[in-house]
């Protein structure tokens, strides 16, 4: 009798199963099952995300530090290797150590010069000085939207623009005779990008006091004027002595800064 009742009950379940499956099919779409390690019974997993619960294993059975960056701890564990390397809810990142980039770095939103294959550089979006407070014990630099260049503050000092070297080179001065009260023919060197508002700095490549024409004398010596023109640097050797001078060779090293 009991066996007969069990068979009837089994038959009813078989009849009802397709209906139950049809009603719940839509709820189970997209789900899969897996065995929970160490238990052997299935767990339903939603690959599409959503809320849920589970167990996180931390290296050394410790706890995760709030806002600290999380990394893999090996096998299936995670860890917060540096409690002071953090990312807060405003997106501010603080690293306790150094940062190494295999590609390029971007500071600010959407640095358009950076292509997908950009490497070996840093792109910074320009901003006004709002929010920056020079503070003793701290050095920083930023991209300024007024100067359109990097500015730097050292130890809480005033911000100063960082000079950019536009061009540089070495140029030999002429060796032809220069009459009293005259200048030699200008020596012009191509320097792409130079503007008339740029500054030229130069220094002799050797001690000029040992070079004829430039050597120290009670009656005077030659001197050099340097000035920029568009895409060029120019040098004039002039004679303010009472007689003609024939200078020996002299090379100068120069830079154009902006």
Secondary structure, DSSP 8 states (H G I E B T S, - for coil): -HHHHHHHHHHHHHHHHHHHHHHHHHHHTTEEEEE-TTT-SEEEEETT---------BGGG----TTB--EEEETTEEE-S-TT-EE-TT--EE-SS----SS-EEESS--TT--TT--S-EEE--B-STT----TT--EEEEETTTTEEEEESTT---EE---EEEEEEEE---SEE-TT-B---EEEE-TT--TTSEEEEEESS-GGGSTTTS--TT--EEEEEEEETTEEEEEEEE-SSS-EE----EEEEEEE-
